[in-house]
Amino acid sequence: MSLWGTVASWLVAAGTLVLAAVAVFQETVRGWFYRPAFGVSIRTEPPDCVAVPLTNTTDGTFVANCVYLRLWVENIGNATAKNAEVYAKELRRQRADGTWERLSSFPSMNLRWADYHWLYFPSIAPEMGKHCDLGHIVDPARRHLANEDSPRLNLTDQQSSLAFDVMVVPNHRGHIIGPGQYQLDILIAAENVRPIKRIVTISLPGIWDADETRMLRDGVGAAVVPG
């Protein structure tokens, strides 16, 4: 075999090895350049937060006026996020002295995706987003009709409360909070996205207003800050 024939054989062999390596590691290499990433925000105004009548799930009859607070979870990366989830990890309430106290009664679990009430959202494409239900406030005068009274809070029918939209409602009603200033730790992750931590601040004065604009201006406040 000539020199050029030997060189050609080596080049073919090297090319074959390169193609084989690319075939084996192409997903890894692709992951270096293409990956999803999450951004999360909330504004206490539509479309993030909206007034929605609460109805009976069996016959659709009106139960109470209600305001929903929703997180906007956006894929700011360049690849599709698969099976996204939002986990409510820890809730704290501000004490009179300005320090923060962890609420041990709060049930750490996933929040549900808006409209679908799923645990996981199958896919979120780049530059797209989905709303995740954070919690809701029911007209306190009709709160008992929604089965959202919490005796331990000792609230009047004029004081509003907020129920977090966790996947499973606990028997002790630890997902319901009364007036106060709160911090909620959340984790946002997906099958192909490492969890990121954020803090949601919630201000709940305890007042209720049937007007959506006034309620979202004066009756509740929420914001997302870096974890």
N, CA, C and O of each residue as an XYZ file, in Angstrom:
908
protein
N       0.847     -1.191      0.000
C       0.000      0.000      0.000
C       0.884      1.243      0.000
O       1.875      1.319      0.726
N       0.502      2.225     -0.839
C       1.287      3.451     -0.933
C       1.103      4.303      0.310
O       0.208      4.078      1.123
N       1.993      5.303      0.429
C       1.916      6.229      1.572
C       0.579      6.938      1.599
O      -0.061      7.062      2.643
N       0.161      7.413      0.394
C      -1.119      8.135      0.347
C      -2.290      7.229      0.675
O      -3.293      7.671      1.235
N      -2.157      5.960      0.323
C      -3.223      5.017      0.655
C      -3.315      4.810      2.155
O      -4.405      4.703      2.717
N      -2.137      4.754      2.807
C      -2.114      4.598      4.271
C      -2.723      5.811      4.959
O      -3.517      5.685      5.892
N      -2.332      6.994      4.476
C      -2.871      8.235      5.048
C      -4.377      8.287      4.881
O      -5.097      8.646      5.812
N      -4.854      7.931      3.700
C      -6.294      7.951      3.438
C      -7.030      7.002      4.378
O      -8.104      7.326      4.886
N      -6.435      5.816      4.608
C      -7.062      4.843      5.512
C      -7.154      5.400      6.927
O      -8.162      5.244      7.617
N      -6.038      6.073      7.347
C      -6.051      6.673      8.690
C      -7.081      7.788      8.790
O      -7.752      7.916      9.814
N      -7.214      8.583      7.761
C      -8.206      9.668      7.768
C      -9.624      9.118      7.839
O     -10.473      9.651      8.553
N      -9.871      8.045      7.091
C     -11.199      7.417      7.125
C     -11.491      6.877      8.522
O     -12.597      7.034      9.040
N     -10.478      6.232      9.130
C     -10.659      5.676     10.466
C     -10.907      6.781     11.485
O     -11.769      6.662     12.356
N     -10.125      7.873     11.358
C     -10.291      8.996     12.285
C     -11.665      9.627     12.118
O     -12.328      9.976     13.095
N     -12.083      9.769     10.860
C     -13.399     10.341     10.608
C     -14.512      9.485     11.187
O     -15.498      9.994     11.722
N     -14.333      8.160     11.070
C     -15.327      7.237     11.623
C     -15.421      7.370     13.134
O     -16.512      7.361     13.704
N     -14.256      7.495     13.779
C     -14.230      7.661     15.233
C     -14.894      8.974     15.653
O     -15.630      9.026     16.639
N     -14.620     10.030     14.886
C     -15.225     11.332     15.199
C     -16.741     11.250     15.076
O     -17.463     11.736     15.947
N     -17.220     10.643     14.011
C     -18.669     10.505     13.808
C     -19.293      9.665     14.915
O     -20.388      9.965     15.389
N     -18.591      8.609     15.324
C     -19.091      7.765     16.398
C     -19.168      8.540     17.708
O     -20.131      8.413     18.463
N     -18.121      9.360     17.970
C     -18.105     10.164     19.202
C     -19.228     11.186     19.194
O     -19.888     11.406     20.210
N     -19.443     11.810     18.037
C     -20.526     12.795     17.931
C     -21.872     12.135     18.172
O     -22.737     12.692     18.847
N     -22.044     10.920     17.604
C     -23.313     10.210     17.783
C     -23.560      9.875     19.244
O     -24.696      9.943     19.714
N     -22.503      9.512     19.968
C     -22.638      9.117     21.370
C     -22.834     10.332     22.268
O     -23.651     10.306     23.189
N     -22.088     11.389     21.997
C     -22.072     12.540     22.914
C     -22.817     13.760     22.379
O     -22.664     14.855     22.921
N     -23.623     13.593     21.322
C     -24.255     14.760     20.718
C     -25.201     15.472     21.676
O     -25.298     16.699     21.648
N     -25.903     14.716     22.529
C     -26.806     15.358     23.484
C     -26.022     16.157     24.519
O     -26.437     17.242     24.929
N     -24.868     15.598     24.941
C     -24.029     16.315     25.901
C     -23.491     17.599     25.291
O     -23.530     18.663     25.909
N     -22.983     17.480     24.055
C     -22.447     18.652     23.362
C     -23.539     19.684     23.129
O     -23.322     20.882     23.312
N     -24.709     19.215     22.725
C     -25.828     20.128     22.487
C     -26.199     20.864     23.779
O     -26.540     22.047     23.764
N     -26.123     20.132     24.898
C     -26.473     20.717     26.191
C     -25.534     21.824     26.618
O     -25.898     22.656     27.448
N     -24.307     21.850     26.056
C     -23.370     22.930     26.377
C     -23.845     24.256     25.804
O     -23.525     25.318     26.338
N     -24.604     24.197     24.723
C     -24.997     25.414     24.011
C     -26.502     25.682     24.065
O     -26.933     26.832     23.974
N     -27.294     24.631     24.212
C     -28.750     24.780     24.209
C     -29.314     24.230     25.514
O     -29.218     23.034     25.791
N     -29.898     25.112     26.305
C     -30.478     24.665     27.568
C     -31.603     25.614     27.978
O     -31.550     26.810     27.693
N     -32.624     25.069     28.652
C     -33.692     25.932     29.161
C     -33.253     26.628     30.440
O     -32.330     26.172     31.116
N     -33.906     27.720     30.768
C     -33.658     28.445     32.013
C     -34.953     29.163     32.400
O     -35.732     29.572     31.539
N     -35.162     29.305     33.684
C     -36.423     29.878     34.150
C     -36.264     31.286     34.702
O     -35.276     31.616     35.356
N     -37.267     32.099     34.417
C     -37.460     33.368     35.078
C     -38.857     33.329     35.686
O     -39.764     32.733     35.105
N     -39.044     33.947     36.833
C     -40.357     33.932     37.481
C     -40.663     35.318     38.022
O     -39.781     35.993     38.552
N     -41.914     35.739     37.889
C     -42.315     37.062     38.336
C     -43.788     37.050     38.716
O     -44.514     36.100     38.423
N     -44.214     38.114     39.367
C     -45.640     38.305     39.664
C     -45.899     39.788     39.823
O     -45.115     40.505     40.445
N     -47.011     40.245     39.255
C     -47.484     41.604     39.438
C     -48.933     41.522     39.884
O     -49.721     40.772     39.308
N     -49.286     42.289     40.909
C     -50.651     42.199     41.433
C     -51.605     43.028     40.571
O     -52.200     44.012     41.011
N     -51.713     42.584     39.346
C     -52.645     43.138     38.367
C     -52.800     42.112     37.261
O     -51.944     41.240     37.110
N     -53.889     42.196     36.473
C     -54.041     41.258     35.360
C     -52.874     41.406     34.383
O     -52.369     42.516     34.219
N     -52.425     40.328     33.725
C     -53.035     38.995     33.750
C     -52.518     38.069     34.856
O     -53.034     36.963     35.017
N     -51.505     38.503     35.621
C     -50.971     37.619     36.670
C     -52.004     37.372     37.764
O     -52.219     36.232     38.175
N     -52.637     38.436     38.231
C     -53.619     38.321     39.303
C     -54.970     38.790     38.788
O     -55.088     39.880     38.227
N     -55.978     37.967     38.981
C     -57.288     38.254     38.383
C     -58.423     37.865     39.329
O     -58.278     36.980     40.172
N     -59.562     38.555     39.165
C     -60.775     38.202     39.893
C     -61.530     37.148     39.094
O     -61.836     37.345     37.918
N     -61.826     36.028     39.747
C     -62.531     34.930     39.091
C     -63.619     34.418     40.039
O     -63.311     34.053     41.173
N     -64.886     34.380     39.604
C     -65.929     33.845     40.481
C     -65.657     32.377     40.823
O     -65.335     31.574     39.948
N     -65.789     32.047     42.092
C     -65.613     30.662     42.528
C     -66.949     29.953     42.377
O     -67.967     30.428     42.881
N     -66.952     28.820     41.687
C     -68.195     28.088     41.436
C     -68.113     26.666     41.974
O     -67.029     26.136     42.218
N     -69.272     26.068     42.151
C     -69.354     24.690     42.608
C     -68.864     23.765     41.504
O     -69.287     23.885     40.355
N     -67.977     22.846     41.849
C     -67.379     21.968     40.828
C     -68.370     20.962     40.261
O     -68.139     20.414     39.183
N     -69.457     20.712     40.960
C     -70.416     19.707     40.484
C     -71.494     20.287     39.581
O     -71.821     19.701     38.550
N     -72.049     21.439     39.961
C     -73.140     21.989     39.154
C     -72.870     23.379     38.602
O     -73.713     23.936     37.899
N     -71.709     23.949     38.907
C     -71.350     25.244     38.352
C     -72.022     26.446     38.980
O     -71.905     27.552     38.452
N     -72.723     26.268     40.091
C     -73.394     27.391     40.739
C     -72.379     28.303     41.435
O     -71.314     27.863     41.869
N     -72.744     29.584     41.526
C     -71.866     30.586     42.126
C     -71.692     30.330     43.619
O     -72.657     30.044     44.328
N     -70.443     30.436     44.091
C     -70.138     30.269     45.506
C     -69.699     31.594     46.122
O     -70.260     32.033     47.126
N     -68.696     32.229     45.521
C     -68.172     33.475     46.085
C     -67.281     34.168     45.067
O     -66.746     33.540     44.153
N     -67.132     35.474     45.243
C     -66.137     36.197     44.466
C     -64.747     35.841     44.994
O     -64.572     35.584     46.185
N     -63.780     35.828     44.109
C     -62.453     35.330     44.474
C     -61.392     36.025     43.633
O     -61.624     36.345     42.467
N     -60.230     36.256     44.230
C     -59.090     36.822     43.511
C     -57.960     35.806     43.517
O     -57.579     35.301     44.574
N     -57.422     35.504     42.340
C     -56.320     34.543     42.214
C     -55.002     35.271     42.006
O     -54.908     36.206     41.211
N     -53.984     34.824     42.737
C     -52.623     35.309     42.555
C     -51.847     34.239     41.795
O     -51.828     33.076     42.199
N     -51.206     34.632     40.688
C     -50.534     33.652     39.845
C     -49.112     34.092     39.506
O     -48.862     35.248     39.165
N     -48.198     33.143     39.610
C     -46.809     33.375     39.220
C     -46.667     33.183     37.715
O     -47.285     32.288     37.138
N     -45.865     34.011     37.088
C     -45.562     33.856     35.667
C     -44.199     33.188     35.555
O     -43.176     33.781     35.896
N     -44.196     31.955     35.076
C     -42.966     31.174     34.925
C     -42.612     31.145     33.448
O     -43.350     30.597     32.629
N     -41.474     31.742     33.119
C     -41.084     31.920     31.716
C     -39.780     31.188     31.422
O     -38.856     31.185     32.235
N     -39.724     30.571     30.253
C     -38.492     29.928     29.801
C     -37.648     30.962     29.077
O     -37.956     31.350     27.950
N     -36.572     31.411     29.737
C     -35.705     32.431     29.152
C     -34.469     31.806     28.506
O     -33.542     32.514     28.114
N     -34.460     30.474     28.398
C     -33.351     29.770     27.761
C     -33.587     29.580     26.280
O     -34.456     30.233     25.704
N     -32.818     28.685     25.645
C     -32.934     28.449     24.204
C     -33.270     27.000     23.870
O     -33.044     26.549     22.747
N     -33.811     26.269     24.851
C     -34.280     24.899     24.616
C     -35.550     24.685     25.439
O     -35.781     25.393     26.420
N     -36.360     23.730     25.052
C     -37.636     23.476     25.714
C     -37.442     22.854     27.091
O     -36.688     21.892     27.241
N     -38.123     23.402     28.095
C     -38.109     22.829     29.442
C     -39.166     21.728     29.514
O     -40.303     21.910     29.079
N     -38.772     20.590     30.066
C     -39.673     19.440     30.100
C     -40.112     19.123     31.528
O     -39.297     19.061     32.449
N     -41.414     18.925     31.688
C     -42.004     18.561     32.989
C     -41.601     19.556     34.080
O     -40.931     19.203     35.051
N     -42.024     20.793     33.896
C     -41.696     21.865     34.840
C     -42.572     21.767     36.088
O     -43.718     21.322     36.021
N     -42.016     22.190     37.229
C     -42.751     22.170     38.485
C     -42.338     23.345     39.358
O     -41.244     23.893     39.219
N     -43.250     23.724     40.274
C     -42.983     24.801     41.228
C     -43.280     24.262     42.624
O     -44.386     23.794     42.895
N     -42.290     24.330     43.503
C     -42.389     23.756     44.842
C     -42.367     24.854     45.893
O     -41.450     25.674     45.925
N     -43.372     24.866     46.746
C     -43.431     25.819     47.860
C     -42.738     25.178     49.057
O     -43.258     24.234     49.651
N     -41.573     25.692     49.403
C     -40.727     25.023     50.377
C     -40.950     25.477     51.816
O     -41.096     24.647     52.713
N     -40.977     26.790     52.041
C     -41.060     27.291     53.416
C     -41.752     28.637     53.449
O     -41.553     29.474     52.569
N     -42.573     28.837     54.480
C     -43.296     30.091     54.657
C     -42.889     30.739     55.976
O     -42.794     30.076     57.009
N     -42.650     32.054     55.920
C     -42.285     32.815     57.117
C     -43.215     34.015     57.266
O     -43.688     34.587     56.284
N     -43.463     34.377     58.522
C     -44.275     35.559     58.819
C     -43.435     36.540     59.626
O     -42.643     36.151     60.485
N     -43.628     37.817     59.331
C     -42.861     38.841     60.043
C     -43.477     39.112     61.415
O     -44.682     39.325     61.548
N     -42.617     39.096     62.422
C     -43.046     39.387     63.779
C     -43.069     40.899     64.004
O     -42.575     41.671     63.182
N     -43.649     41.302     65.130
C     -43.752     42.726     65.444
C     -42.393     43.388     65.575
O     -42.260     44.590     65.345
N     -41.367     42.598     65.949
C     -40.026     43.175     66.108
C     -39.241     43.219     64.797
O     -38.072     43.605     64.788
N     -39.876     42.826     63.692
C     -39.235     42.890     62.388
C     -38.530     41.629     61.959
O     -38.120     41.524     60.803
N     -38.372     40.655     62.858
C     -37.736     39.387     62.496
C     -38.751     38.475     61.815
O     -39.956     38.728     61.823
N     -38.216     37.401     61.221
C     -39.080     36.476     60.478
C     -39.147     35.127     61.188
O     -38.129     34.575     61.605
N     -40.366     34.609     61.316
C     -40.601     33.351     62.009
C     -41.155     32.306     61.029
O     -42.138     32.551     60.330
N     -40.516     31.161     60.996
C     -40.988     30.083     60.123
C     -42.299     29.512     60.647
O     -42.437     29.249     61.841
N     -43.270     29.320     59.735
C     -44.559     28.746     60.108
C     -44.505     27.237     59.897
O     -44.560     26.753     58.766
N     -44.397     26.507     60.992
C     -44.240     25.051     60.903
C     -45.503     24.363     60.397
O     -45.441     23.225     59.933
N     -46.643     25.037     60.480
C     -47.903     24.429     60.034
C     -48.059     24.458     58.517
O     -48.928     23.783     57.966
N     -47.213     25.243     57.839
C     -47.340     25.341     56.383
C     -46.898     24.043     55.723
O     -45.811     23.544     56.015
N     -47.725     23.488     54.838
C     -47.391     22.210     54.187
C     -46.481     22.411     52.983
O     -46.914     22.956     51.968
N     -45.243     21.985     53.079
C     -44.308     22.102     51.959
C     -44.699     21.110     50.870
O     -44.656     19.896     51.071
N     -45.078     21.643     49.722
C     -45.450     20.775     48.591
C     -45.548     21.600     47.325
O     -45.373     22.818     47.358
N     -45.826     20.947     46.214
C     -45.907     21.623     44.931
C     -47.141     22.505     44.828
O     -48.196     22.195     45.381
N     -46.985     23.616     44.106
C     -48.121     24.423     43.702
C     -48.654     23.860     42.390
O     -47.955     23.124     41.693
N     -49.877     24.204     42.064
C     -50.481     23.637     40.851
C     -50.450     24.652     39.709
O     -50.525     25.860     39.933
N     -50.341     24.148     38.499
C     -50.340     25.005     37.330
C     -51.744     25.527     37.074
O     -52.721     24.787     37.186
N     -51.840     26.812     36.729
C     -53.125     27.469     36.528
C     -53.920     26.793     35.414
O     -53.362     26.300     34.434
N     -55.227     26.785     35.594
C     -56.194     26.253     34.633
C     -56.212     24.718     34.576
O     -57.280     24.107     34.545
N     -55.011     24.096     34.562
C     -54.952     22.638     34.430
C     -54.880     21.929     35.780
O     -55.327     20.789     35.911
N     -54.322     22.599     36.776
C     -54.141     22.034     38.124
C     -53.228     20.815     38.107
O     -53.392     19.892     38.905
N     -52.260     20.822     37.187
C     -51.298     19.727     37.084
C     -50.146     19.921     38.055
O     -49.850     21.038     38.479
N     -49.497     18.803     38.401
C     -48.277     18.845     39.190
C     -47.097     19.257     38.310
O     -46.283     20.090     38.709
N     -47.006     18.679     37.129
C     -45.950     18.993     36.168
C     -46.574     19.579     34.902
O     -47.627     19.128     34.451
N     -45.906     20.594     34.331
C     -46.347     21.073     33.022
C     -45.445     20.421     31.987
O     -44.224     20.551     32.070
N     -46.022     19.717     31.008
C     -45.226     18.874     30.095
C     -44.073     19.578     29.399
O     -42.966     19.042     29.347
N     -44.312     20.777     28.861
C     -43.224     21.458     28.161
C     -43.495     22.953     28.088
O     -44.633     23.397     27.938
N     -42.401     23.720     28.200
C     -42.468     25.171     28.035
C     -41.368     25.552     27.050
O     -40.182     25.426     27.353
N     -41.764     26.009     25.893
C     -40.806     26.330     24.828
C     -40.073     27.637     25.149
O     -40.554     28.436     25.953
N     -38.911     27.855     24.525
C     -38.191     29.108     24.727
C     -39.060     30.325     24.401
O     -39.843     30.305     23.452
N     -38.912     31.370     25.192
C     -39.653     32.624     25.049
C     -41.147     32.462     25.320
O     -41.937     33.352     25.006
N     -41.530     31.333     25.899
C     -42.923     31.099     26.285
C     -43.008     30.974     27.806
O     -42.001     30.737     28.473
N     -44.210     31.136     28.345
C     -44.388     31.027     29.785
C     -45.754     30.478     30.141
O     -46.646     30.400     29.297
N     -45.906     30.100     31.398
C     -47.170     29.571     31.912
C     -47.436     30.160     33.285
O     -46.502     30.462     34.027
N     -48.688     30.323     33.620
C     -49.049     30.789     34.953
C     -49.157     29.609     35.914
O     -49.673     28.546     35.566
N     -48.665     29.820     37.112
C     -48.772     28.842     38.182
C     -49.552     29.501     39.319
O     -49.213     30.605     39.743
N     -50.587     28.836     39.812
C     -51.397     29.393     40.895
C     -50.585     29.473     42.180
O     -50.062     28.468     42.661
N     -50.486     30.675     42.727
C     -49.832     30.870     44.017
C     -50.847     30.703     45.151
O     -50.607     29.965     46.106
N     -51.969     31.390     45.036
C     -53.007     31.297     46.063
C     -54.209     32.118     45.655
O     -54.213     32.753     44.600
N     -55.229     32.104     46.494
C     -56.434     32.862     46.187
C     -57.065     33.412     47.460
O     -56.874     32.878     48.553
N     -57.821     34.491     47.289
C     -58.512     35.151     48.395
C     -59.997     35.138     48.083
O     -60.428     35.654     47.052
N     -60.775     34.548     48.972
C     -62.224     34.463     48.807
C     -62.894     35.564     49.616
O     -62.414     35.932     50.688
N     -63.998     36.089     49.105
C     -64.803     37.055     49.848
C     -65.040     36.504     51.253
O     -65.706     35.480     51.401
N     -64.509     37.161     52.291
C     -64.593     36.593     53.648
C     -66.016     36.371     54.152
O     -66.248     35.507     54.997
N     -66.974     37.151     53.635
C     -68.361     36.966     54.066
C     -68.941     35.656     53.557
O     -69.929     35.164     54.101
N     -68.331     35.081     52.511
C     -68.814     33.819     51.932
C     -67.742     32.729     51.986
O     -67.848     31.703     51.314
N     -66.726     32.967     52.785
C     -65.608     32.024     52.889
C     -66.071     30.649     53.356
O     -65.553     29.628     52.905
N     -67.058     30.625     54.270
C     -67.540     29.340     54.792
C     -68.188     28.499     53.698
O     -68.170     27.270     53.763
N     -68.763     29.163     52.689
C     -69.392     28.426     51.592
C     -68.348     27.745     50.711
O     -68.640     26.756     50.038
N     -67.140     28.280     50.722
C     -66.029     27.681     49.964
C     -65.262     26.675     50.802
O     -64.273     26.105     50.341
N     -65.711     26.453     52.030
C     -65.061     25.514     52.954
C     -63.603     25.904     53.196
O     -62.712     25.055     53.227
N     -63.382     27.214     53.368
C     -62.024     27.694     53.591
C     -61.899     28.472     54.901
O     -61.029     29.331     55.042
N     -62.765     28.166     55.842
C     -62.594     28.726     57.178
C     -61.441     28.025     57.883
O     -61.227     26.827     57.693
N     -60.706     28.762     58.688
C     -59.631     28.191     59.486
C     -59.790     28.700     60.915
O     -59.348     29.806     61.227
N     -60.419     27.906     61.791
C     -60.711     28.351     63.159
C     -59.488     28.863     63.917
O     -59.607     29.770     64.741
N     -58.319     28.292     63.648
C     -57.123     28.690     64.397
C     -56.739     30.143     64.138
O     -56.038     30.749     64.948
N     -57.197     30.717     62.998
C     -56.875     32.109     62.684
C     -57.798     33.087     63.399
O     -57.455     34.257     63.573
N     -58.971     32.607     63.813
C     -59.913     33.434     64.570
C     -60.241     34.738     63.839
O     -60.177     35.817     64.429
N     -60.589     34.636     62.568
C     -60.891     35.810     61.763
C     -62.388     36.104     61.759
O     -63.208     35.199     61.913
N     -62.732     37.377     61.582
C     -64.124     37.757     61.413
C     -64.495     37.596     59.939
O     -63.633     37.349     59.096
N     -65.787     37.738     59.640
C     -66.215     37.610     58.247
C     -65.944     38.889     57.449
O     -66.399     39.035     56.315
N     -65.192     39.813     58.063
C     -64.755     41.023     57.361
C     -63.260     40.979     57.040
O     -62.773     41.779     56.242
N     -62.540     40.055     57.655
C     -61.097     39.952     57.457
C     -60.780     38.895     56.408
O     -61.271     37.768     56.484
N     -59.969     39.258     55.440
C     -59.631     38.328     54.366
C     -58.501     37.390     54.775
O     -57.677     37.720     55.628
N     -58.478     36.240     54.163
C     -57.407     35.260     54.336
C     -56.954     34.813     52.952
O     -57.660     35.018     51.964
N     -55.784     34.208     52.885
C     -55.263     33.711     51.614
C     -54.999     32.219     51.731
O     -54.353     31.766     52.676
N     -55.498     31.463     50.772
C     -55.259     30.014     50.724
C     -54.272     29.722     49.604
O     -54.540     30.024     48.441
N     -53.126     29.131     49.953
C     -52.153     28.760     48.927
C     -52.694     27.585     48.111
O     -53.328     26.677     48.649
N     -52.431     27.622     46.806
C     -52.944     26.580     45.915
C     -51.981     25.404     45.828
O     -51.387     25.139     44.783
N     -51.840     24.704     46.954
C     -51.002     23.513     47.005
C     -51.748     22.348     46.367
O     -52.971     22.380     46.237
N     -51.004     21.322     45.973
C     -51.606     20.205     45.250
C     -52.626     19.428     46.088
O     -53.635     18.952     45.567
N     -52.354     19.307     47.374
C     -53.260     18.563     48.265
C     -53.593     19.438     49.468
O     -52.688     19.900     50.162
N     -54.869     19.669     49.721
C     -55.287     20.503     50.847
C     -55.147     19.711     52.145
O     -55.773     18.661     52.293
N     -54.334     20.198     53.093
C     -54.141     19.465     54.346
C     -55.335     19.619     55.289
O     -56.022     20.641     55.273
N     -55.569     18.612     56.095
C     -56.705     18.639     57.023
C     -56.588     19.751     58.059
O     -57.601     20.276     58.521
N     -55.357     20.115     58.429
C     -55.193     21.127     59.470
C     -55.291     22.557     58.928
O     -55.151     23.517     59.686
N     -55.528     22.702     57.626
C     -55.697     24.003     56.977
C     -54.470     24.903     57.132
O     -54.590     26.128     57.176
N     -53.310     24.295     57.213
C     -52.087     25.073     57.365
C     -51.711     25.862     56.129
O     -50.789     26.676     56.169
N     -52.415     25.631     55.029
C     -52.145     26.371     53.791
C     -52.889     27.707     53.751
O     -52.736     28.471     52.797
N     -53.698     27.995     54.784
C     -54.461     29.241     54.841
C     -53.801     30.187     55.835
O     -53.468     29.789     56.952
N     -53.611     31.443     55.427
C     -52.963     32.428     56.288
C     -53.866     33.649     56.454
O     -54.690     33.959     55.593
N     -53.687     34.337     57.594
C     -54.432     35.551     57.866
C     -53.620     36.791     57.563
O     -52.540     36.694     56.980
N     -54.116     37.953     57.946
C     -53.420     39.210     57.672
C     -51.992     39.209     58.204
O     -51.718     38.668     59.275
N     -51.079     39.825     57.437
C     -49.681     39.899     57.857
C     -48.752     40.069     56.673
O     -49.186     40.198     55.529
N     -47.456     40.067     56.978
C     -46.404     40.149     55.965
C     -45.695     38.796     55.920
O     -45.317     38.258     56.960
N     -45.515     38.246     54.720
C     -45.003     36.890     54.582
C     -43.889     36.804     53.546
O     -43.770     37.641     52.652
N     -43.081     35.764     53.699
C     -42.079     35.383     52.707
C     -42.246     33.890     52.419
O     -42.270     33.069     53.336
N     -42.360     33.553     51.140
C     -42.489     32.150     50.728
C     -41.303     31.769     49.865
O     -41.054     32.394     48.834
N     -40.561     30.736     50.285
C     -39.473     30.198     49.464
C     -40.057     29.242     48.438
O     -40.798     28.326     48.792
N     -39.727     29.448     47.170
C     -40.169     28.535     46.133
C     -38.973     28.025     45.338
O     -37.951     28.702     45.226
N     -39.116     26.826     44.792
C     -38.120     26.238     43.895
C     -38.798     25.971     42.565
O     -39.887     25.399     42.522
N     -38.152     26.388     41.471
C     -38.672     26.130     40.137
C     -37.682     25.221     39.427
O     -36.489     25.518     39.380
N     -38.165     24.122     38.879
C     -37.270     23.148     38.244
C     -38.006     22.436     37.118
O     -39.209     22.612     36.926
N     -37.255     21.633     36.385
C     -37.819     20.794     35.332
C     -36.925     19.581     35.177
O     -35.868     19.482     35.801
N     -37.363     18.669     34.343
C     -36.589     17.454     34.102
C     -35.188     17.775     33.611
O     -34.239     17.052     33.915
N     -35.055     18.848     32.858
C     -33.760     19.237     32.298
C     -33.324     20.630     32.749
O     -32.560     21.299     32.054
N     -33.815     21.071     33.925
C     -33.429     22.356     34.504
C     -33.159     22.167     35.993
O     -34.012     21.665     36.725
N     -31.995     22.563     36.431
C     -31.683     22.489     37.856
C     -32.559     23.486     38.615
O     -32.876     24.550     38.083
N     -32.956     23.159     39.852
C     -33.837     24.046     40.615
C     -33.211     25.420     40.861
O     -32.024     25.535     41.163
N     -34.030     26.444     40.726
C     -33.626     27.783     41.128
C     -34.527     28.203     42.293
O     -35.701     27.838     42.346
N     -33.969     28.962     43.207
C     -34.727     29.391     44.387
C     -35.087     30.858     44.265
O     -34.260     31.683     43.874
N     -36.328     31.176     44.604
C     -36.785     32.556     44.658
C     -37.626     32.747     45.919
O     -38.135     31.785     46.494
N     -37.762     34.006     46.335
C     -38.590     34.341     47.490
C     -39.752     35.191     47.007
O     -39.558     36.198     46.326
N     -40.962     34.779     47.366
C     -42.158     35.551     47.050
C     -42.588     36.291     48.310
O     -42.873     35.670     49.333
N     -42.632     37.613     48.233
C     -43.107     38.400     49.367
C     -44.601     38.657     49.190
O     -45.065     38.972     48.094
N     -45.332     38.520     50.269
C     -46.786     38.679     50.227
C     -47.215     39.622     51.340
O     -46.854     39.437     52.502
N     -47.989     40.635     50.971
C     -48.562     41.563     51.941
C     -50.070     41.369     51.947
O     -50.728     41.525     50.918
N     -50.612     41.030     53.104
C     -52.043     40.765     53.219
C     -52.624     41.646     54.334
O     -52.595     41.258     55.502
N     -53.152     42.829     53.984
C     -53.697     43.730     54.999
C     -54.929     43.186     55.707
O     -55.234     43.585     56.831
N     -55.641     42.266     55.040
C     -56.829     41.683     55.668
C     -58.136     42.321     55.243
O     -59.190     42.001     55.792
N     -58.079     43.235     54.254
C     -59.312     43.873     53.792
C     -59.806     43.190     52.523
O     -59.043     42.519     51.828
N     -61.089     43.370     52.231
C     -61.678     42.795     51.026
C     -62.418     43.874     50.264
O     -63.085     44.719     50.861
N     -62.302     43.847     48.956
C     -63.038     44.759     48.091
C     -63.488     43.974     46.873
O     -62.673     43.320     46.221
N     -64.770     44.031     46.559
C     -65.301     43.276     45.427
C     -64.805     43.814     44.093
O     -64.864     43.111     43.084
N     -64.318     45.048     44.075
C     -63.776     45.618     42.851
C     -62.366     45.091     42.626
O     -61.509     45.225     43.499
N     -62.118     44.498     41.474
C     -60.835     43.863     41.191
C     -59.672     44.852     41.284
O     -58.651     44.547     41.900
N     -59.817     46.016     40.687
C     -58.730     46.995     40.677
C     -58.367     47.441     42.082
O     -57.189     47.481     42.438
N     -59.366     47.775     42.878
C     -59.096     48.233     44.238
C     -58.542     47.113     45.104
O     -57.659     47.339     45.931
N     -59.067     45.889     44.912
C     -58.601     44.755     45.719
C     -57.134     44.459     45.438
O     -56.363     44.208     46.364
N     -56.747     44.487     44.172
C     -55.364     44.188     43.814
C     -54.427     45.352     44.109
O     -53.207     45.188     44.101
N     -54.988     46.515     44.366
C     -54.176     47.671     44.734
C     -54.020     47.786     46.250
O     -52.931     48.065     46.750
N     -55.116     47.568     46.973
C     -55.128     47.822     48.412
C     -55.245     46.566     49.275
O     -54.868     46.578     50.447
N     -55.770     45.482     48.694
C     -56.075     44.304     49.507
C     -55.015     43.221     49.528
O     -55.076     42.313     50.358
N     -54.052     43.300     48.636
C     -52.995     42.291     48.599
C     -51.834     42.804     47.760
O     -52.023     43.570     46.814
N     -50.639     42.373     48.118
C     -49.456     42.707     47.331
C     -48.533     41.509     47.263
O     -48.428     40.749     48.226
N     -47.865     41.332     46.141
C     -46.935     40.207     45.979
C     -45.815     40.595     45.030
O     -46.025     41.362     44.090
N     -44.631     40.066     45.278
C     -43.477     40.327     44.420
C     -42.500     39.169     44.551
O     -42.526     38.433     45.537
N     -41.635     39.010     43.548
C     -40.608     37.968     43.551
C     -39.250     38.637     43.688
O     -38.931     39.568     42.949
N     -38.446     38.156     44.645
C     -37.083     38.672     44.818
C     -36.119     37.495     44.676
O     -36.533     36.350     44.860
N     -34.842     37.742     44.353
C     -33.883     36.648     44.199
C     -33.747     35.842     45.483
O     -33.857     36.389     46.581
N     -33.507     34.545     45.344
C     -33.356     33.678     46.494
C     -32.014     33.883     47.171
O     -31.719     33.225     48.168
